Amino acid sequence: MNTDYKVGDLVYDANFYDGLNIFLSDLQFYKKWLPQNKDAKILELCCGTGRLTLPIAKDGYNISGVDYTSSMLERAKVKASEVGLDINFIEADIRTLNLQEKFDLIFIPFNSIHHLYKNEDLFKSLKVVENHLKENGLFLLDCFNPNIQYIVEGEKEQKVIAEYTIVDGREVLIKQTMCYENATQINRIEWHYFINGKFHSIQNMDMRLFFPQELDSYLKWAGFNIIHKFGNFEEEIFNNDSEKQIYVLRLNE
């Protein structure tokens, strides 16, 4: 079994990333849970090119963004500079991050924990959150609720999942194939990129799936109290049909 799990370079190319990820359906949810005090310190882990970081900073919050990919952070810094925002963007691995300061709210958005492929990776990251979270601070995260039927259907045939134009005018089409590994709970996803109508490359988008009771147990074991668990960003209570698992957490006293 191939255990070289990864996300392809083109997926994290800032131009292709920003062209694909223009939605802000999660922004109002994260804004709702920000502290009332604008002097509060906010930490976003896996911030990408600042899709959420920038609008939160624009509202006057002191927010820092952490990401592992330098090209994404460079784009985030350019975008912040263009709108006159001074944001501390930090290149680091969230499994080993040590800023030696604490924050009032920490969040990991946009399904990012699916790229923590081993349990030890998840627990290291949760320990980092614990070490950086103030007493009574909040920790928020969102991820998918695994849908077995969707996986089965996705294994049958290649499907178009996105069509968009990037900033330099190139037309991008992405077709997806997947193959689920039962033993590791890794969904081996391949994105087939077509640029200006011609096949370009196959890029991995491997995702570790976390099943609901499993993830609840992991979070509790790591010392977090589940204040809320929602099934979507409109804060409907998590249920059997929920597409997402969205947590509002606090450290146990």
Backbone as CSV, one residue per row, in Angstrom:
resi,resn,N_x,N_y,N_z,CA_x,CA_y,CA_z,C_x,C_y,C_z
1,MET,0.845,-1.208,0.000,0.000,0.000,0.000,0.877,1.254,0.000
2,ASN,0.645,2.144,-0.926,1.397,3.395,-1.014,0.978,4.336,0.109
3,THR,1.947,4.722,0.949,1.627,5.614,2.069,2.184,7.021,1.852
4,ASP,2.493,7.353,0.608,2.993,8.691,0.276,1.798,9.612,0.018
5,TYR,1.198,10.064,1.100,0.005,10.906,0.981,0.428,12.366,0.863
6,LYS,-0.286,13.111,0.004,0.149,14.488,-0.240,-0.929,15.275,-0.973
7,VAL,-0.663,16.563,-1.089,-1.454,17.470,-1.924,-0.521,18.006,-2.997
8,GLY,-0.952,17.933,-4.253,-0.109,18.331,-5.371,0.266,19.805,-5.364
9,ASP,1.412,20.110,-5.954,1.914,21.487,-5.982,0.932,22.433,-6.675
10,LEU,0.269,21.970,-7.726,-0.628,22.847,-8.472,-1.867,23.204,-7.648
11,VAL,-2.286,22.287,-6.776,-3.438,22.557,-5.905,-3.133,23.747,-4.996
12,TYR,-1.884,23.822,-4.543,-1.468,24.896,-3.641,-0.776,26.052,-4.363
13,ASP,-0.805,26.041,-5.681,-0.332,27.199,-6.434,-1.317,28.343,-6.194
14,ALA,-0.816,29.492,-5.761,-1.693,30.579,-5.325,-2.677,31.016,-6.404
15,ASN,-2.237,31.050,-7.668,-3.129,31.465,-8.752,-4.291,30.489,-8.915
16,PHE,-3.975,29.209,-8.945,-5.007,28.196,-9.127,-5.892,28.097,-7.883
17,TYR,-5.286,28.245,-6.712,-6.019,28.161,-5.450,-7.036,29.294,-5.335
18,ASP,-6.597,30.506,-5.591,-7.496,31.654,-5.467,-8.588,31.643,-6.536
19,GLY,-8.268,31.146,-7.707,-9.287,31.063,-8.751,-10.401,30.106,-8.402
20,LEU,-10.052,29.028,-7.699,-11.027,28.012,-7.328,-11.788,28.369,-6.056
21,ASN,-11.089,28.928,-5.089,-11.668,29.119,-3.752,-12.061,30.579,-3.519
22,ILE,-13.153,30.965,-4.158,-13.616,32.348,-4.053,-14.808,32.477,-3.110
23,PHE,-15.326,31.366,-2.606,-16.527,31.407,-1.769,-16.195,31.942,-0.375
24,LEU,-17.200,32.481,0.299,-17.037,32.959,1.674,-18.206,32.489,2.546
25,SER,-18.732,31.318,2.227,-19.914,30.829,2.953,-19.619,30.522,4.414
26,ASP,-18.333,30.366,4.758,-17.970,30.069,6.146,-17.572,31.306,6.945
27,LEU,-17.394,32.439,6.266,-16.863,33.634,6.932,-17.763,34.121,8.056
28,GLN,-19.058,34.210,7.808,-19.965,34.744,8.833,-19.999,33.850,10.061
29,PHE,-19.869,32.539,9.854,-19.813,31.641,11.011,-18.605,31.978,11.883
30,TYR,-17.429,32.075,11.274,-16.229,32.348,12.060,-16.275,33.740,12.675
31,LYS,-16.833,34.685,11.946,-16.962,36.034,12.513,-17.875,36.048,13.734
32,LYS,-18.928,35.243,13.699,-19.887,35.216,14.815,-19.212,34.832,16.126
33,TRP,-18.224,33.958,16.046,-17.602,33.433,17.259,-16.366,34.221,17.683
34,LEU,-16.049,35.306,16.966,-14.934,36.152,17.387,-15.274,36.858,18.691
35,PRO,-14.289,37.090,19.547,-14.543,37.835,20.788,-15.063,39.242,20.489
36,GLN,-15.861,39.770,21.394,-16.368,41.133,21.231,-15.243,42.156,21.315
37,ASN,-14.248,41.849,22.111,-13.124,42.743,22.326,-12.195,42.720,21.114
38,LYS,-12.070,43.843,20.433,-11.221,43.913,19.240,-9.724,43.796,19.579
39,ASP,-9.378,43.914,20.847,-7.985,43.728,21.243,-7.631,42.260,21.435
40,ALA,-8.606,41.388,21.317,-8.356,39.953,21.457,-7.401,39.477,20.375
41,LYS,-6.672,38.435,20.688,-5.692,37.870,19.743,-6.281,36.624,19.097
42,ILE,-6.265,36.607,17.754,-6.848,35.521,16.971,-5.734,34.818,16.204
43,LEU,-5.812,33.491,16.128,-4.833,32.711,15.377,-5.557,31.790,14.407
44,GLU,-5.252,31.937,13.117,-5.799,31.044,12.104,-4.710,30.081,11.651
45,LEU,-4.964,28.803,11.812,-4.043,27.777,11.367,-4.482,27.264,10.002
46,CYS,-3.531,27.094,9.086,-3.823,26.709,7.695,-4.610,27.825,7.007
47,CYS,-4.021,29.015,6.969,-4.719,30.214,6.495,-4.695,30.362,4.982
48,GLY,-3.855,29.584,4.278,-3.798,29.702,2.828,-3.387,31.091,2.375
49,THR,-4.116,31.627,1.417,-3.798,32.964,0.892,-4.585,34.066,1.594
50,GLY,-5.167,33.735,2.739,-5.828,34.766,3.542,-7.291,34.990,3.231
51,ARG,-7.939,33.988,2.669,-9.357,34.125,2.290,-10.220,34.572,3.471
52,LEU,-9.947,34.037,4.656,-10.679,34.448,5.861,-9.875,35.451,6.691
53,THR,-8.556,35.330,6.662,-7.704,36.194,7.478,-7.927,37.665,7.167
54,LEU,-7.958,37.989,5.876,-8.056,39.397,5.482,-9.360,40.057,5.912
55,PRO,-10.524,39.466,5.645,-11.752,40.142,6.079,-11.880,40.260,7.590
56,ILE,-11.311,39.302,8.339,-11.345,39.408,9.798,-10.439,40.546,10.259
57,ALA,-9.261,40.644,9.655,-8.356,41.753,9.981,-8.966,43.091,9.582
58,LYS,-9.687,43.098,8.466,-10.328,44.337,7.998,-11.356,44.837,8.997
59,ASP,-11.940,43.928,9.771,-12.898,44.305,10.805,-12.217,44.824,12.064
60,GLY,-10.896,44.923,12.054,-10.171,45.523,13.165,-9.592,44.545,14.160
61,TYR,-9.611,43.257,13.831,-9.098,42.265,14.766,-7.597,42.045,14.590
62,ASN,-6.961,41.684,15.693,-5.550,41.336,15.711,-5.434,39.844,15.399
63,ILE,-5.260,39.508,14.138,-5.229,38.114,13.710,-3.894,37.777,13.063
64,SER,-3.363,36.619,13.416,-2.160,36.076,12.784,-2.554,34.843,11.992
65,GLY,-1.877,34.623,10.867,-2.179,33.472,10.022,-0.956,32.580,9.854
66,VAL,-1.151,31.277,10.007,-0.068,30.304,9.876,-0.367,29.367,8.703
67,ASP,0.641,29.107,7.887,0.494,28.128,6.820,1.860,27.527,6.525
68,TYR,1.827,26.328,5.939,3.052,25.578,5.652,3.628,25.918,4.285
69,THR,2.798,26.498,3.409,3.182,26.701,2.012,3.598,28.153,1.776
70,SER,4.870,28.345,1.449,5.417,29.702,1.329,4.748,30.500,0.218
71,SER,4.428,29.854,-0.921,3.830,30.591,-2.037,2.443,31.118,-1.666
72,MET,1.707,30.357,-0.864,0.387,30.819,-0.420,0.536,32.041,0.490
73,LEU,1.510,31.975,1.382,1.723,33.087,2.305,2.201,34.340,1.581
74,GLU,3.037,34.158,0.557,3.485,35.319,-0.219,2.295,36.017,-0.869
75,ARG,1.367,35.226,-1.416,0.157,35.820,-1.997,-0.675,36.510,-0.923
76,ALA,-0.792,35.891,0.247,-1.553,36.488,1.343,-0.964,37.846,1.744
77,LYS,0.368,37.924,1.801,1.029,39.178,2.174,0.780,40.268,1.133
78,VAL,0.817,39.888,-0.145,0.550,40.852,-1.221,-0.879,41.362,-1.117
79,LYS,-1.829,40.450,-0.913,-3.237,40.834,-0.816,-3.471,41.753,0.381
80,ALA,-2.793,41.470,1.501,-2.932,42.322,2.689,-2.357,43.712,2.431
81,SER,-1.191,43.747,1.786,-0.544,45.028,1.497,-1.395,45.878,0.558
82,GLU,-2.041,45.236,-0.397,-2.851,45.960,-1.374,-4.027,46.684,-0.727
83,VAL,-4.507,46.181,0.393,-5.643,46.828,1.079,-5.213,47.490,2.383
84,GLY,-3.912,47.654,2.568,-3.389,48.395,3.709,-3.505,47.705,5.042
85,LEU,-3.454,46.373,5.045,-3.562,45.621,6.294,-2.194,45.109,6.721
86,ASP,-1.914,45.211,8.002,-0.663,44.713,8.572,-0.984,43.431,9.341
87,ILE,-0.739,42.294,8.712,-1.068,41.000,9.300,0.204,40.179,9.444
88,ASN,0.345,39.525,10.565,1.498,38.662,10.813,1.226,37.286,10.210
89,PHE,1.829,37.021,9.061,1.718,35.710,8.419,2.981,34.910,8.727
90,ILE,2.793,33.670,9.165,3.891,32.853,9.681,3.972,31.544,8.901
91,GLU,5.141,31.242,8.380,5.347,29.961,7.694,5.779,28.927,8.725
92,ALA,4.940,27.921,8.948,5.238,26.910,9.967,4.348,25.698,9.776
93,ASP,4.776,24.605,10.356,4.024,23.353,10.397,3.157,23.375,11.645
94,ILE,1.858,23.180,11.508,0.981,23.290,12.684,1.194,22.141,13.669
95,ARG,1.947,21.145,13.302,2.253,20.055,14.237,3.378,20.427,15.195
96,THR,4.173,21.421,14.834,5.352,21.767,15.646,5.403,23.254,15.998
97,LEU,4.376,23.989,15.671,4.350,25.440,15.892,4.582,25.788,17.362
98,ASN,5.427,26.798,17.596,5.654,27.285,18.959,5.885,28.785,18.916
99,LEU,4.820,29.535,19.087,4.895,30.999,19.016,5.183,31.629,20.373
100,GLN,5.110,30.839,21.427,5.361,31.306,22.791,4.450,32.477,23.165
101,GLU,3.211,32.387,22.707,2.182,33.324,23.125,0.834,32.621,23.051
102,LYS,-0.163,33.217,23.677,-1.476,32.580,23.731,-2.527,33.477,23.085
103,PHE,-3.598,32.837,22.613,-4.614,33.526,21.827,-6.004,33.285,22.427
104,ASP,-6.878,34.267,22.184,-8.250,34.179,22.685,-9.101,33.235,21.850
105,LEU,-8.773,33.126,20.558,-9.503,32.229,19.676,-8.541,31.677,18.631
106,ILE,-8.626,30.365,18.420,-7.835,29.689,17.390,-8.802,28.923,16.501
107,PHE,-8.579,28.968,15.192,-9.446,28.172,14.326,-8.665,27.543,13.184
108,ILE,-9.134,26.357,12.786,-8.592,25.624,11.634,-9.749,25.441,10.658
109,PRO,-9.823,26.266,9.620,-10.973,26.227,8.719,-10.760,25.336,7.503
110,PHE,-11.766,25.274,6.672,-11.699,24.793,5.287,-11.179,23.358,5.164
111,ASN,-11.664,22.493,6.064,-11.371,21.057,5.959,-9.885,20.729,6.065
112,SER,-9.118,21.620,6.649,-7.659,21.449,6.614,-7.178,20.242,7.401
113,ILE,-7.925,19.807,8.425,-7.430,18.683,9.216,-7.423,17.385,8.404
114,HIS,-8.108,17.371,7.257,-8.084,16.170,6.423,-6.696,15.886,5.849
115,HIS,-5.801,16.842,5.942,-4.442,16.628,5.453,-3.476,16.269,6.584
116,LEU,-4.044,15.974,7.762,-3.279,15.353,8.839,-3.540,13.851,8.721
117,TYR,-2.627,13.142,8.081,-2.931,11.792,7.598,-2.840,10.710,8.668
118,LYS,-2.097,10.960,9.731,-1.954,9.981,10.801,-2.519,10.536,12.105
119,ASN,-2.932,9.633,12.988,-3.446,10.069,14.282,-2.430,10.924,15.022
120,GLU,-1.151,10.542,14.937,-0.129,11.305,15.649,-0.040,12.735,15.120
121,ASP,-0.285,12.928,13.814,-0.284,14.282,13.247,-1.417,15.112,13.848
122,LEU,-2.598,14.496,13.959,-3.733,15.196,14.544,-3.461,15.559,15.991
123,PHE,-2.961,14.604,16.777,-2.750,14.860,18.200,-1.643,15.887,18.436
124,LYS,-0.615,15.880,17.595,0.417,16.913,17.700,-0.187,18.299,17.452
125,SER,-1.053,18.390,16.448,-1.673,19.678,16.116,-2.611,20.140,17.226
126,LEU,-3.348,19.199,17.799,-4.243,19.557,18.911,-3.440,19.996,20.133
127,LYS,-2.280,19.394,20.338,-1.412,19.825,21.442,-0.903,21.240,21.201
128,VAL,-0.587,21.559,19.954,-0.171,22.922,19.605,-1.289,23.917,19.919
129,VAL,-2.526,23.549,19.564,-3.662,24.420,19.881,-3.760,24.620,21.389
130,GLU,-3.669,23.524,22.133,-3.743,23.626,23.599,-2.679,24.566,24.146
131,ASN,-1.463,24.455,23.630,-0.352,25.271,24.128,-0.513,26.752,23.802
132,HIS,-1.315,27.067,22.776,-1.460,28.462,22.346,-2.797,29.083,22.733
133,LEU,-3.657,28.331,23.389,-5.006,28.827,23.687,-5.079,29.359,25.115
134,LYS,-5.606,30.565,25.252,-5.790,31.148,26.582,-6.849,30.377,27.371
135,GLU,-6.793,30.527,28.673,-7.835,29.953,29.528,-9.187,30.547,29.114
136,ASN,-10.166,29.686,28.930,-11.512,30.060,28.465,-11.542,30.511,27.004
137,GLY,-10.430,30.353,26.284,-10.428,30.670,24.862,-11.192,29.625,24.063
138,LEU,-11.555,29.978,22.846,-12.312,29.076,21.986,-11.441,28.523,20.869
139,PHE,-11.723,27.273,20.504,-11.076,26.612,19.378,-12.174,26.131,18.437
140,LEU,-12.103,26.567,17.172,-13.092,26.203,16.168,-12.422,25.440,15.037
141,LEU,-13.130,24.458,14.499,-12.619,23.774,13.311,-13.782,23.205,12.522
142,ASP,-13.563,23.020,11.229,-14.573,22.383,10.383,-13.923,21.342,9.493
143,CYS,-14.695,20.297,9.204,-14.247,19.252,8.282,-15.477,18.559,7.711
144,PHE,-15.266,17.659,6.788,-16.374,16.931,6.180,-16.906,15.845,7.108
145,ASN,-18.174,15.528,6.939,-18.755,14.325,7.506,-18.655,13.260,6.414
146,PRO,-17.864,12.205,6.604,-17.664,11.227,5.525,-18.975,10.678,4.977
147,ASN,-19.072,10.665,3.666,-20.274,10.194,2.976,-19.881,8.981,2.127
148,ILE,-20.211,7.797,2.638,-19.793,6.569,1.972,-20.392,6.466,0.572
149,GLN,-21.643,6.891,0.440,-22.289,6.821,-0.872,-21.564,7.706,-1.879
150,TYR,-21.172,8.896,-1.465,-20.436,9.809,-2.348,-19.112,9.180,-2.775
151,ILE,-18.428,8.515,-1.842,-17.151,7.884,-2.159,-17.348,6.760,-3.170
152,VAL,-18.360,5.933,-2.932,-18.632,4.817,-3.844,-18.924,5.330,-5.252
153,GLU,-19.769,6.365,-5.344,-20.096,6.932,-6.649,-18.862,7.545,-7.298
154,GLY,-18.017,8.175,-6.472,-16.815,8.821,-6.997,-15.783,7.846,-7.531
155,GLU,-15.830,6.607,-7.041,-14.885,5.602,-7.516,-15.298,5.015,-8.861
156,LYS,-16.555,5.223,-9.238,-17.072,4.603,-10.459,-16.621,5.316,-11.719
157,GLU,-16.537,6.644,-11.666,-16.215,7.372,-12.891,-15.584,8.723,-12.572
158,GLN,-14.912,9.264,-13.574,-14.310,10.590,-13.462,-15.400,11.650,-13.583
159,LYS,-15.358,12.644,-12.678,-16.381,13.688,-12.683,-15.739,15.068,-12.720
160,VAL,-16.371,15.982,-13.440,-15.935,17.383,-13.435,-16.356,18.009,-12.106
161,ILE,-15.396,18.601,-11.399,-15.724,19.239,-10.115,-15.533,20.746,-10.133
162,ALA,-14.838,21.273,-11.155,-14.623,22.727,-11.185,-14.251,23.200,-12.584
163,GLU,-14.742,24.382,-12.927,-14.343,25.106,-14.130,-14.216,26.572,-13.747
164,TYR,-13.076,27.172,-14.023,-12.886,28.567,-13.636,-11.745,29.182,-14.443
165,THR,-11.616,30.494,-14.329,-10.561,31.246,-15.012,-9.650,31.864,-13.975
166,ILE,-8.337,31.684,-14.126,-7.412,32.275,-13.166,-7.022,33.677,-13.611
167,VAL,-6.256,34.360,-12.770,-6.022,35.790,-12.930,-5.335,36.134,-14.251
168,ASP,-4.534,35.213,-14.784,-3.848,35.507,-16.043,-4.663,35.121,-17.268
169,GLY,-5.922,34.706,-17.067,-6.824,34.436,-18.173,-6.908,32.985,-18.606
170,ARG,-6.102,32.110,-18.021,-6.155,30.698,-18.412,-7.443,30.040,-17.901
171,GLU,-8.018,29.219,-18.753,-9.226,28.472,-18.398,-8.831,27.125,-17.789
172,VAL,-9.403,26.835,-16.624,-9.041,25.625,-15.894,-10.266,24.728,-15.746
173,LEU,-10.075,23.457,-16.041,-11.091,22.434,-15.825,-10.464,21.342,-14.969
174,ILE,-11.162,20.929,-13.906,-10.653,19.867,-13.039,-11.636,18.705,-13.029
175,LYS,-11.119,17.516,-13.346,-11.899,16.288,-13.233,-11.328,15.454,-12.085
176,GLN,-12.221,14.796,-11.346,-11.799,14.099,-10.144,-12.032,12.591,-10.234
177,THR,-11.049,11.853,-9.739,-11.220,10.423,-9.492,-10.814,10.166,-8.047
178,MET,-11.318,9.078,-7.464,-10.952,8.777,-6.089,-10.954,7.275,-5.845
179,CYS,-10.198,6.901,-4.824,-10.137,5.512,-4.385,-9.912,5.508,-2.884
180,TYR,-10.836,4.934,-2.149,-10.796,4.992,-0.688,-10.057,3.784,-0.120
181,GLU,-9.128,4.069,0.821,-8.407,3.019,1.530,-9.084,2.750,2.873
182,ASN,-9.693,1.600,3.007,-10.388,1.272,4.247,-9.451,1.214,5.451
183,ALA,-8.264,0.662,5.249,-7.349,0.434,6.375,-6.852,1.730,6.993
184,THR,-6.649,2.760,6.162,-6.064,4.014,6.649,-7.075,5.150,6.753
185,GLN,-8.270,4.950,6.202,-9.293,5.994,6.108,-8.827,7.174,5.254
186,ILE,-7.929,6.888,4.312,-7.456,7.916,3.386,-8.239,7.809,2.085
187,ASN,-8.838,8.906,1.661,-9.465,8.962,0.350,-8.422,9.469,-0.634
188,ARG,-7.953,8.560,-1.510,-6.916,8.917,-2.476,-7.584,9.606,-3.653
189,ILE,-7.542,10.925,-3.647,-8.207,11.738,-4.666,-7.173,12.219,-5.672
190,GLU,-7.530,12.136,-6.941,-6.701,12.701,-8.007,-7.490,13.767,-8.737
191,TRP,-6.876,14.935,-8.877,-7.462,16.010,-9.678,-6.714,16.058,-11.013
192,HIS,-7.461,15.846,-12.088,-6.902,15.891,-13.445,-7.126,17.301,-13.991
193,TYR,-6.036,18.035,-14.167,-6.113,19.432,-14.598,-6.047,19.526,-16.124
194,PHE,-6.997,20.280,-16.674,-6.985,20.632,-18.093,-6.906,22.163,-18.168
195,ILE,-5.909,22.677,-18.870,-5.699,24.124,-18.968,-5.841,24.550,-20.425
196,ASN,-6.757,25.503,-20.642,-7.078,25.959,-22.003,-7.429,24.788,-22.913
197,GLY,-8.168,23.847,-22.362,-8.681,22.733,-23.146,-7.739,21.564,-23.336
198,LYS,-6.512,21.655,-22.801,-5.542,20.580,-22.966,-5.175,19.981,-21.607
199,PHE,-5.019,18.658,-21.586,-4.609,17.996,-20.352,-3.258,18.532,-19.887
200,HIS,-3.163,18.837,-18.587,-1.937,19.391,-18.043,-1.218,18.407,-17.115
201,SER,-1.942,17.917,-16.087,-1.286,17.055,-15.105,-2.320,16.437,-14.170
202,ILE,-1.879,15.439,-13.430,-2.677,14.848,-12.359,-2.064,15.265,-11.030
203,GLN,-2.885,15.831,-10.153,-2.422,16.325,-8.866,-3.158,15.590,-7.747
204,ASN,-2.401,15.119,-6.758,-3.009,14.441,-5.619,-3.730,15.420,-4.704
205,MET,-4.842,14.956,-4.144,-5.582,15.733,-3.138,-6.030,14.747,-2.050
206,ASP,-5.061,14.006,-1.499,-5.379,12.958,-0.534,-5.955,13.549,0.746
207,MET,-6.988,12.887,1.272,-7.672,13.392,2.461,-7.936,12.253,3.448
208,ARG,-7.501,12.444,4.670,-7.821,11.508,5.745,-9.234,11.821,6.228
209,LEU,-10.093,10.816,6.267,-11.462,11.021,6.715,-11.575,10.730,8.209
210,PHE,-12.353,11.558,8.886,-12.607,11.397,10.313,-14.094,11.158,10.515
211,PHE,-14.441,9.997,11.047,-15.839,9.686,11.265,-16.323,10.338,12.560
212,PRO,-17.628,10.677,12.634,-18.133,11.546,13.702,-17.798,11.104,15.123
213,GLN,-18.124,9.883,15.492,-17.847,9.465,16.861,-16.343,9.368,17.118
214,GLU,-15.606,8.993,16.094,-14.151,8.936,16.184,-13.569,10.308,16.509
215,LEU,-13.974,11.317,15.737,-13.403,12.645,15.926,-13.843,13.245,17.260
216,ASP,-15.089,13.025,17.650,-15.543,13.469,18.970,-14.624,12.907,20.053
217,SER,-14.329,11.619,19.957,-13.498,10.954,20.966,-12.080,11.500,20.966
218,TYR,-11.528,11.733,19.774,-10.169,12.271,19.688,-10.081,13.644,20.359
219,LEU,-11.063,14.485,20.087,-11.047,15.839,20.646,-11.183,15.802,22.172
220,LYS,-12.051,14.945,22.660,-12.222,14.812,24.109,-10.963,14.252,24.748
221,TRP,-10.364,13.248,24.097,-9.139,12.647,24.618,-8.013,13.679,24.680
222,ALA,-7.996,14.603,23.736,-6.961,15.643,23.688,-7.225,16.772,24.680
223,GLY,-8.335,16.692,25.417,-8.588,17.664,26.476,-9.565,18.766,26.136
224,PHE,-10.339,18.588,25.062,-11.286,19.622,24.657,-12.716,19.232,25.025
225,ASN,-13.463,20.230,25.410,-14.893,20.074,25.698,-15.673,20.574,24.487
226,ILE,-16.559,19.726,23.954,-17.348,20.102,22.784,-18.531,20.971,23.238
227,ILE,-18.434,22.274,22.991,-19.509,23.204,23.364,-20.665,23.070,22.379
228,HIS,-20.340,23.045,21.097,-21.340,22.860,20.037,-20.743,21.989,18.950
229,LYS,-21.600,21.203,18.310,-21.226,20.518,17.085,-22.334,20.736,16.073
230,PHE,-22.004,21.451,14.997,-22.975,21.809,13.973,-22.760,20.988,12.710
231,GLY,-23.805,20.936,11.886,-23.740,20.196,10.632,-23.560,21.074,9.416
232,ASN,-23.644,22.399,9.616,-23.396,23.352,8.529,-23.082,24.710,9.135
233,PHE,-22.746,25.663,8.291,-22.349,26.982,8.787,-23.538,27.837,9.212
234,GLU,-24.749,27.345,8.963,-25.955,28.005,9.481,-26.267,27.530,10.893
235,GLU,-25.397,26.697,11.448,-25.457,26.203,12.822,-26.652,25.288,13.085
236,GLU,-27.039,24.516,12.094,-27.993,23.444,12.345,-27.272,22.332,13.107
237,ILE,-27.961,21.739,14.069,-27.340,20.702,14.882,-26.903,19.532,14.002
238,PHE,-25.740,18.990,14.292,-25.202,17.875,13.514,-26.150,16.681,13.548
239,ASN,-26.384,16.104,12.375,-27.248,14.929,12.304,-26.766,13.992,11.187
240,ASN,-27.531,12.960,10.933,-27.152,11.923,9.980,-26.922,12.460,8.562
241,ASP,-27.631,13.524,8.209,-27.539,14.055,6.843,-26.567,15.220,6.712
242,SER,-25.884,15.571,7.777,-24.990,16.730,7.749,-23.799,16.500,6.826
243,GLU,-23.517,17.513,6.024,-22.348,17.444,5.133,-21.066,17.735,5.885
244,LYS,-21.161,18.555,6.930,-19.979,19.018,7.635,-20.005,18.587,9.099
245,GLN,-18.819,18.610,9.705,-18.657,18.545,11.151,-17.978,19.848,11.565
246,ILE,-18.699,20.665,12.316,-18.195,21.987,12.690,-18.229,22.090,14.211
247,TYR,-17.072,22.330,14.796,-16.928,22.278,16.252,-16.640,23.657,16.852
248,VAL,-17.263,23.892,17.999,-16.881,24.984,18.890,-16.419,24.313,20.174
249,LEU,-15.148,24.540,20.523,-14.495,23.779,21.602,-13.841,24.703,22.620
250,ARG,-13.701,24.170,23.831,-12.970,24.847,24.879,-12.119,23.805,25.591
251,LEU,-10.992,24.208,26.121,-10.192,23.287,26.893,-10.902,22.949,28.189
252,ASN,-10.798,21.682,28.617,-11.347,21.280,29.901,-10.625,22.019,31.026
253,GLU,-11.371,22.371,32.035,-10.754,23.090,33.166,-9.947,22.118,34.031
